[in-house]
Amino acid sequence: MRQPFFLGTAALAGVGIVAACVGEDPNPVETPPPDAAASDAPENDTGTPCNATCLGVCVDLKHDSNNCGGCGKSCTTDAGITFACVEGACGNAVVQVSAGDTNACVLLLDGTVWCWGDQKYGITGVTDSTPTSLPKKVPGLTDVAEIAVASVYGVARRRDGTVVGWNGADGVTPIAFADKVVQISAAFAAACGRTAGGAVACWGIGLTGVLGKYPEDDGGVVYSKTTAIPIAGLESDVVDVSVGAGAMGTDRLAASACAVKKDGTVWCWGSNLRGELGHTNTDEGDKPCESSQTCNPSPRLVRNASDAGITGITRVHVGDVTACALKTEGSVLCWGAGRYGVANQGISNNVPLAAAQVNGLNTTASLYFGGNVAHVVDISGNVKAWGLNGGGELGVGGEDGYGCWAGGLCKPPTNAPLLKDAKQISVGYRTGVALMGSGKVLTWGLNSDDQLGHPGGTNLDTQCTDAGGSIYCNPSPAEVIGLP
């Protein structure tokens, strides 16, 4: 395997999570509404601003870890860890989830990152051949605003706009950008970031042109570990970016990326192994590249079957040689490989497909896509999922075996009632993780490396059919126990 590199998709705005603090006083005293700014409130004997009185003591409900958002609401967990109180919410509230291939991580309100699952490459901050079902705090990650987890590393965007990558061998390492970064996205072979000026820069393995040039071109590189390389043609006006790669074998090097511009068009570059660049019917100058792939290092317009550029797009997600996009009015388009049915209404084949609308999805509020699984949340909070479900990775409460690979029937958009009101969903290779409106974190899918947050083979798991035989899985979303 090639040496892992550092990475580092959606901004956290709009998560809307306010988690309750533990240890609430069963008989709290009446307090005035904390609507005055702390600077305008009186100070207690220690000089700390206060905006309420609890048991006769002047306190600051916005920042007091013992009275966080209300009298007696403590930010000290059952394990004895005390988190900071941030504007009336305890710092251990989860604000983002991110799933890798065989691991998962959460970002907390206090800016720390906690991970679990496979530790072979050090996603928890240490390298260990034994997986962990217990979330561990990643050393050296502080003031984090966004995370992106891939199979062998993770990437974090800090609140000051800088980016770092992490793994067990190298620890936490800065990634050089020319400007502050406002969004990150990561896959096995490459990662990209969007800057405050609307530009895109990427780093990782450049064999497919995902770094904006072929390695043999002037200025092209095979591998850029810690420097993000600007993508020509995407110097401004980009509002969303996503990078993906294949999930198996040499397909993992089939890195491609897509960006949404302010005008609602989508532009993709890198590997076009199975039509994931979205120009199946036009000659855009693709040429052979790594591992018998067809590639293009220059961003190209995504087109539909009529050869017209798709428009009105707000978000884009790139998975395993397939991509999907969300339109302004709530419909969803997908293109690329027809396998597992993501781009083909649940019918699996390996024919490259032009961008086309997914039937029955007209009120989508949020779109999430990873590996070969897509999820949407509609304006009423209902969740539908479609694609590969051999290990229960759709989270719909059942699994369908591994047979919907080529020519078989995969799940069309199907209700996932246990995920209703999910605020975020992230799917890695065959595992999903969701942040719910309640603040709870749920996981489902394969559990080969304890990535569901409980030891594989416990009473939550069943045996699912995998390409190599049977493997532990849980098709029904269940809460992760052990988060701080």
C-alpha positions as CSV (number, residue, x, y, z in Angstrom):
1,M,0.0,0.0,0.0
2,R,1.2,3.5,-0.7
3,Q,2.3,5.7,2.1
4,P,-0.7,7.4,3.6
5,F,-0.9,11.1,3.2
6,F,-2.8,13.8,5.0
7,L,-6.3,15.2,4.1
8,G,-8.4,17.6,5.2
9,T,-17.6,18.4,3.5
10,A,-20.0,20.5,4.7
11,A,-19.5,23.6,6.8
12,L,-20.9,23.3,10.3
13,A,-23.3,26.2,10.0
14,G,-26.8,25.1,10.4
15,V,-26.2,22.1,12.6
16,G,-28.4,23.6,15.2
17,I,-27.4,21.3,18.0
18,V,-27.7,22.4,21.6
19,A,-26.9,19.4,23.8
20,A,-28.1,19.3,27.3
21,C,-25.5,19.3,30.1
22,V,-25.5,16.4,32.5
23,G,-26.2,16.6,36.2
24,E,-29.2,18.9,36.1
25,D,-30.5,20.0,39.5
26,P,-34.0,18.3,40.0
27,N,-35.2,21.4,41.8
28,P,-33.5,24.4,40.2
29,V,-34.1,27.9,41.6
30,E,-35.9,30.4,39.4
31,T,-33.6,32.5,37.4
32,P,-34.1,35.6,35.2
33,P,-33.9,35.1,31.5
34,P,-30.2,35.3,30.4
35,D,-30.9,37.8,27.6
36,A,-28.5,40.5,28.7
37,A,-25.0,40.4,27.3
38,A,-22.5,39.2,29.9
39,S,-20.6,42.4,29.6
40,D,-23.7,44.3,30.7
41,A,-24.4,42.0,33.6
42,P,-23.1,42.5,37.2
43,E,-20.0,40.8,38.3
44,N,-19.8,38.3,41.2
45,D,-17.1,38.4,43.9
46,T,-14.5,36.9,41.6
47,G,-15.0,39.5,38.9
48,T,-16.8,37.1,36.6
49,P,-19.8,38.5,34.7
50,C,-23.1,37.0,35.8
51,N,-26.5,36.9,34.2
52,A,-28.4,34.8,36.8
53,T,-28.6,33.8,40.4
54,C,-28.4,30.1,41.4
55,L,-28.8,29.2,45.1
56,G,-28.1,32.8,46.0
57,V,-24.8,32.9,44.0
58,C,-24.4,35.2,40.9
59,V,-23.4,33.0,38.0
60,D,-22.7,33.2,34.2
61,L,-25.0,30.7,32.5
62,K,-23.1,31.1,29.2
63,H,-19.7,30.1,30.5
64,D,-20.1,28.4,34.0
65,S,-19.4,24.7,33.7
66,N,-21.4,24.0,36.8
67,N,-24.4,26.0,35.6
68,C,-24.3,25.7,31.8
69,G,-27.5,27.1,30.3
70,G,-29.4,26.7,33.6
71,C,-28.9,26.4,37.3
72,G,-27.3,23.0,38.2
73,K,-26.6,21.9,34.7
74,S,-23.1,20.6,35.0
75,C,-20.6,19.9,32.2
76,T,-18.8,17.2,34.2
77,T,-19.4,13.8,32.7
78,D,-19.9,10.5,34.5
79,A,-16.2,9.8,33.8
80,G,-15.2,12.9,35.7
81,I,-14.2,14.9,32.7
82,T,-15.2,18.6,32.9
83,F,-15.9,20.4,29.6
84,A,-16.0,24.1,29.0
85,C,-19.4,25.8,28.8
86,V,-19.7,27.5,25.4
87,E,-22.5,30.1,25.1
88,G,-24.7,28.0,27.3
89,A,-23.9,24.5,25.9
90,C,-21.4,22.0,27.2
91,G,-18.3,21.5,25.2
92,N,-18.9,17.8,24.8
93,A,-21.9,18.4,22.5
94,V,-21.2,16.7,19.1
95,V,-21.3,19.2,16.2
96,Q,-20.0,17.0,13.3
97,V,-19.7,13.3,12.4
98,S,-17.4,11.7,9.8
99,A,-17.1,8.1,8.8
100,G,-14.0,6.5,7.3
101,D,-13.6,3.1,5.8
102,T,-13.4,1.1,9.1
103,N,-13.4,4.0,11.6
104,A,-15.4,7.0,12.6
105,C,-14.8,10.3,14.4
106,V,-16.9,13.1,16.0
107,L,-16.0,16.8,16.5
108,L,-17.1,18.3,19.8
109,L,-18.2,21.9,20.5
110,D,-15.0,22.4,22.4
111,G,-13.0,21.9,19.2
112,T,-11.6,18.4,20.1
113,V,-11.9,15.3,18.0
114,W,-12.7,11.8,19.2
115,C,-12.3,8.6,17.0
116,W,-12.9,4.9,17.2
117,G,-12.6,1.7,15.1
118,D,-9.6,0.6,13.2
119,Q,-6.3,2.0,14.6
120,K,-3.8,0.4,12.2
121,Y,-3.0,3.8,10.7
122,G,-3.5,5.9,13.8
123,I,-6.9,7.5,13.3
124,T,-7.2,7.8,17.1
125,G,-3.8,9.4,17.2
126,V,-1.9,6.2,18.0
127,T,-1.0,3.2,15.9
128,D,-2.4,0.0,17.2
129,S,-3.3,-3.3,15.5
130,T,-6.2,-3.8,17.9
131,P,-9.4,-1.8,17.0
132,T,-11.2,0.2,19.7
133,S,-14.9,0.5,20.2
134,L,-14.4,3.2,22.8
135,P,-14.0,6.8,21.4
136,K,-10.5,8.2,22.0
137,K,-9.5,11.9,22.0
138,V,-7.0,12.6,19.2
139,P,-3.9,14.2,20.7
140,G,-2.9,17.6,19.3
141,L,-6.2,18.4,17.7
142,T,-7.6,21.6,19.2
143,D,-9.8,24.5,18.0
144,V,-11.1,22.4,15.2
145,A,-14.1,23.6,13.1
146,E,-14.5,20.7,10.6
147,I,-13.2,17.2,10.1
148,A,-12.9,14.8,7.1
149,V,-11.9,11.2,7.8
150,A,-10.6,8.8,5.1
151,S,-9.5,5.2,5.3
152,V,-5.9,5.8,6.6
153,Y,-5.8,9.4,7.8
154,G,-7.9,12.3,8.9
155,V,-7.9,16.0,8.1
156,A,-9.1,18.9,10.3
157,R,-9.8,22.6,9.5
158,R,-9.2,24.8,12.5
159,R,-11.2,27.8,13.5
160,D,-8.5,30.1,12.2
161,G,-8.8,28.7,8.7
162,T,-5.6,26.6,8.8
163,V,-5.7,22.8,7.9
164,V,-3.8,19.9,9.4
165,G,-3.7,16.2,8.7
166,W,-3.2,13.4,11.2
167,N,-2.3,9.7,11.5
168,G,-0.4,7.6,13.9
169,A,3.0,7.7,12.1
170,D,3.3,11.5,11.7
171,G,1.0,12.9,14.3
172,V,-0.6,16.2,13.5
173,T,1.0,17.9,10.4
174,P,0.1,21.3,8.8
175,I,-1.1,21.4,5.2
176,A,0.0,24.6,3.4
177,F,-2.6,26.7,1.7
178,A,-2.3,30.2,0.1
179,D,-5.4,31.4,1.9
180,K,-7.7,30.6,4.8
181,V,-9.8,27.5,4.2
182,V,-13.5,27.4,4.8
183,Q,-14.3,23.8,3.7
184,I,-12.4,20.4,3.4
185,S,-13.2,17.1,1.8
186,A,-11.1,13.8,1.8
187,A,-11.0,10.4,0.2
188,F,-8.4,7.6,0.1
189,A,-6.1,9.0,-2.6
190,A,-6.6,12.8,-2.3
191,A,-8.1,15.7,-0.4
192,C,-9.2,19.2,-1.4
193,G,-10.0,22.4,0.4
194,R,-12.1,25.5,-0.6
195,T,-10.6,28.9,0.4
196,A,-12.3,32.0,1.7
197,G,-11.7,33.5,-1.8
198,G,-13.7,30.7,-3.5
199,A,-10.6,28.9,-4.9
200,V,-9.9,25.1,-4.7
201,A,-6.6,23.5,-3.9
202,C,-5.9,19.7,-3.5
203,W,-3.2,17.4,-2.3
204,G,-2.4,13.7,-2.1
205,I,-1.7,11.2,-5.0
206,G,-1.8,13.0,-8.3
207,L,-1.7,10.0,-10.7
208,T,-5.2,10.6,-12.0
209,G,-4.8,14.4,-12.5
210,V,-6.9,15.2,-9.4
211,L,-4.1,17.7,-8.4
212,G,-4.9,19.7,-11.6
213,K,-2.1,18.3,-13.7
214,Y,-0.8,14.9,-14.9
215,P,2.5,14.0,-13.1
216,E,4.4,14.1,-16.4
217,D,3.2,17.7,-17.2
218,D,5.2,20.7,-16.4
219,G,4.7,21.4,-12.7
220,G,2.8,18.1,-12.2
221,V,3.6,15.9,-9.2
222,V,3.0,12.3,-8.4
223,Y,2.5,13.0,-4.7
224,S,2.0,16.2,-2.6
225,K,1.9,15.3,1.1
226,T,1.7,18.6,2.9
227,T,1.1,21.3,0.2
228,A,-2.3,22.0,-1.4
229,I,-1.9,22.7,-5.1
230,P,-4.3,25.3,-6.7
231,I,-6.6,23.9,-9.4
232,A,-6.5,26.0,-12.6
233,G,-9.9,27.2,-13.6
234,L,-11.2,27.2,-10.0
235,E,-9.5,30.3,-8.7
236,S,-12.7,31.9,-7.5
237,D,-16.5,31.6,-7.3
238,V,-16.6,28.0,-5.9
239,V,-19.2,27.5,-3.2
240,D,-18.8,23.7,-2.6
241,V,-16.2,21.0,-3.3
242,S,-16.0,17.2,-2.8
243,V,-13.4,14.6,-3.6
244,G,-13.9,10.8,-3.8
245,A,-12.2,7.6,-4.9
246,G,-13.0,4.0,-5.5
247,A,-13.7,1.7,-2.6
248,M,-11.8,-1.4,-3.6
249,G,-8.4,-2.4,-5.1
250,T,-6.8,-0.2,-7.7
251,D,-10.1,1.8,-7.8
252,R,-8.9,3.5,-4.6
253,L,-6.4,5.4,-6.7
254,A,-9.2,6.5,-9.0
255,A,-9.5,9.9,-7.3
256,S,-11.8,12.5,-8.8
257,A,-13.3,15.8,-7.5
258,C,-16.2,18.1,-8.3
259,A,-16.9,21.7,-7.5
260,V,-20.0,23.8,-7.6
261,K,-19.7,27.4,-8.8
262,K,-21.9,30.4,-7.9
263,D,-23.8,30.1,-11.1
264,G,-25.0,26.6,-10.1
265,T,-22.9,24.6,-12.6
266,V,-20.7,21.6,-11.6
267,W,-17.2,21.1,-12.7
268,C,-15.3,17.8,-12.2
269,W,-11.7,16.6,-12.8
270,G,-9.4,13.6,-12.1
271,S,-10.3,10.0,-12.8
272,N,-13.1,9.3,-15.3
273,L,-12.9,5.6,-14.8
274,R,-16.6,5.1,-14.9
275,G,-18.0,8.4,-16.0
276,E,-17.8,10.2,-12.7
277,L,-16.6,13.4,-14.4
278,G,-20.1,13.7,-15.9
279,H,-19.3,14.1,-19.6
280,T,-20.0,10.6,-21.0
281,N,-21.2,11.9,-24.4
282,T,-18.6,14.5,-25.2
283,D,-14.9,14.5,-26.0
284,E,-13.3,16.7,-23.3
285,G,-9.7,15.7,-23.9
286,D,-9.6,12.7,-21.5
287,K,-6.6,10.4,-21.9
288,P,-5.3,7.1,-20.5
289,C,-3.6,7.4,-17.0
290,E,-2.9,5.3,-14.0
291,S,-4.1,1.6,-13.9
292,S,-5.8,1.7,-17.3
293,Q,-8.0,4.6,-16.3
294,T,-9.2,7.5,-18.3
295,C,-8.5,10.9,-16.7
296,N,-8.7,14.6,-17.1
297,P,-6.8,17.1,-14.9
298,S,-8.8,20.1,-16.1
299,P,-12.3,20.8,-14.5
300,R,-15.0,19.9,-17.0
301,L,-18.7,20.8,-17.0
302,V,-21.0,18.1,-15.9
303,R,-23.7,17.4,-18.5
304,N,-26.9,15.5,-18.8
305,A,-27.9,12.9,-21.5
306,S,-28.8,15.7,-23.8
307,D,-25.3,17.1,-23.5
308,A,-26.5,20.2,-21.7
309,G,-24.7,21.4,-18.6
310,I,-26.6,20.8,-15.4
311,T,-27.6,24.0,-13.5
312,G,-29.2,25.1,-10.3
313,I,-26.9,23.0,-8.1
314,T,-26.1,23.9,-4.5
315,R,-24.2,20.9,-3.2
316,V,-22.1,18.0,-4.7
317,H,-20.8,14.8,-3.3
318,V,-18.4,12.4,-4.9
319,G,-18.3,8.7,-3.8
320,D,-17.0,5.5,-5.3
321,V,-16.8,6.5,-9.0
322,T,-20.2,8.0,-8.8
323,A,-21.3,11.6,-7.9
324,C,-24.6,13.2,-6.8
325,A,-25.8,16.8,-6.6
326,L,-28.6,18.6,-4.9
327,K,-30.6,21.2,-6.8
328,T,-32.1,24.4,-5.5
329,E,-35.7,23.2,-5.7
330,G,-34.9,19.9,-3.8
331,S,-34.4,17.4,-6.5
332,V,-31.2,15.2,-6.8
333,L,-29.1,14.3,-9.8
334,C,-26.5,11.5,-10.0
335,W,-24.0,10.3,-12.6
336,G,-21.1,8.0,-13.1
337,A,-21.0,4.2,-12.5
338,G,-24.3,2.5,-12.5
339,R,-23.1,-0.2,-10.1
340,Y,-25.0,-0.5,-6.9
341,G,-27.8,1.5,-8.4
342,V,-26.9,4.9,-6.9
343,A,-26.9,6.6,-10.4
344,N,-29.5,4.2,-11.9
345,Q,-32.6,4.2,-9.6
346,G,-31.5,1.1,-7.8
347,I,-30.7,-1.0,-10.9
348,S,-27.0,-2.0,-10.9
349,N,-24.8,-2.1,-13.9
350,N,-21.3,-0.9,-14.7
351,V,-22.2,1.4,-17.6
352,P,-21.2,5.1,-17.2
353,L,-24.3,7.2,-16.9
354,A,-24.9,10.9,-17.6
355,A,-26.4,13.1,-14.9
356,A,-30.1,12.3,-14.4
357,Q,-32.7,13.0,-11.8
358,V,-33.4,10.4,-9.1
359,N,-37.1,9.6,-9.1
360,G,-39.3,10.6,-6.2
361,L,-36.9,13.0,-4.5
362,N,-38.4,16.5,-4.9
363,T,-38.3,18.0,-1.4
364,T,-34.7,17.3,-0.4
365,A,-33.2,19.6,2.2
366,S,-29.9,17.8,2.6
367,L,-27.9,15.2,0.6
368,Y,-25.2,12.9,1.9
369,F,-23.2,10.4,-0.3
370,G,-20.3,8.2,0.5
371,G,-18.9,5.0,-1.0
372,N,-21.9,3.5,-2.8
373,V,-24.6,4.8,-0.5
374,A,-26.7,7.9,-0.7
375,H,-29.0,9.5,1.9
376,V,-31.4,12.4,1.7
377,V,-33.3,14.3,4.4
378,D,-36.4,16.0,3.2
379,I,-38.0,19.2,4.5
380,S,-40.0,17.2,7.0
381,G,-37.0,15.4,8.4
382,N,-37.7,12.1,6.7
383,V,-34.7,10.1,5.5
384,K,-34.4,8.0,2.4
385,A,-31.4,5.9,1.3
386,W,-30.4,3.9,-1.7
387,G,-27.5,2.0,-3.2
388,L,-25.4,-0.9,-1.9
389,N,-26.9,-2.6,1.2
390,G,-24.9,-5.8,1.5
391,G,-23.9,-5.0,5.0
392,G,-26.9,-3.0,6.1
393,E,-25.1,0.3,5.2
394,L,-28.4,2.0,4.2
395,G,-29.6,2.0,7.8
396,V,-33.1,0.9,6.8
397,G,-33.1,-2.1,9.1
398,G,-32.2,-4.9,6.8
399,E,-29.4,-6.1,4.5
400,D,-29.7,-7.5,0.9
401,G,-26.5,-9.4,0.5
402,Y,-23.6,-8.6,-1.8
403,G,-25.4,-9.6,-5.0
404,C,-26.4,-6.2,-6.4
405,W,-23.0,-5.7,-8.0
406,A,-23.6,-6.1,-11.7
407,G,-27.0,-6.7,-13.3
408,G,-28.7,-7.2,-9.9
409,L,-31.3,-5.2,-8.1
410,C,-30.1,-2.8,-5.4
411,K,-32.2,-0.7,-3.0
412,P,-34.1,2.2,-4.7
413,P,-34.7,5.2,-2.5
414,T,-36.1,3.6,0.7
415,N,-37.4,5.0,3.9
416,A,-35.0,4.9,6.9
417,P,-37.4,5.7,9.8
418,L,-34.7,5.3,12.5
419,L,-32.8,8.1,11.0
420,K,-35.7,10.6,10.9
421,D,-34.6,14.1,11.9
422,A,-30.9,13.4,11.4
423,K,-28.9,16.6,11.3
424,Q,-25.9,15.1,9.6
425,I,-25.1,11.7,7.9
426,S,-21.7,10.4,6.9
427,V,-21.1,7.1,5.1
428,G,-17.6,5.6,4.7
429,Y,-16.9,2.5,2.7
430,R,-19.6,0.3,4.3
431,T,-20.5,2.1,7.6
432,G,-22.7,5.0,8.4
433,V,-22.8,7.5,11.2
434,A,-25.4,10.1,12.0
435,L,-25.8,13.1,14.3
436,M,-29.4,13.2,15.4
437,G,-31.5,16.2,16.5
438,S,-31.4,14.9,20.0
439,G,-27.6,15.2,20.0
440,K,-27.1,11.4,20.0
441,V,-24.8,9.7,17.5
442,L,-26.0,6.6,15.7
443,T,-24.0,4.1,13.6
444,W,-25.0,1.2,11.3
445,G,-23.5,-1.1,8.7
446,L,-20.4,-3.3,8.8
447,N,-18.6,-3.7,12.2
448,S,-15.4,-5.5,11.1
449,D,-13.2,-3.2,13.2
450,D,-15.6,-2.0,16.0
451,Q,-16.3,1.0,13.9
452,L,-20.0,1.0,15.1
453,G,-18.8,1.9,18.5
454,H,-19.4,-1.5,20.1
455,P,-17.3,-4.7,19.8
456,G,-18.0,-6.8,16.8
457,G,-20.2,-9.8,17.5
458,T,-22.1,-8.4,20.4
459,N,-25.9,-8.8,20.7
460,L,-26.4,-5.7,18.5
461,D,-24.7,-7.4,15.5
462,T,-25.8,-10.0,13.1
463,Q,-24.0,-11.8,10.2
464,C,-24.2,-10.0,6.9
465,T,-23.0,-11.4,3.5
466,D,-19.8,-9.8,2.2
467,A,-17.7,-10.4,-0.9
468,G,-15.4,-12.6,1.2
469,G,-18.1,-14.4,3.2
470,S,-19.9,-13.4,6.3
471,I,-19.0,-10.4,8.5
472,Y,-20.5,-8.7,11.6
473,C,-22.9,-5.9,10.9
474,N,-25.8,-4.1,12.3
475,P,-28.4,-2.9,9.7
476,S,-30.4,-0.9,12.3
477,P,-28.9,2.4,13.5
478,A,-27.9,2.2,17.2
479,E,-26.5,4.8,19.6
480,V,-22.8,5.0,20.2
481,I,-22.1,4.5,23.9
482,G,-18.9,5.9,25.4
483,L,-18.8,9.4,23.9
484,P,-17.5,11.9,26.4
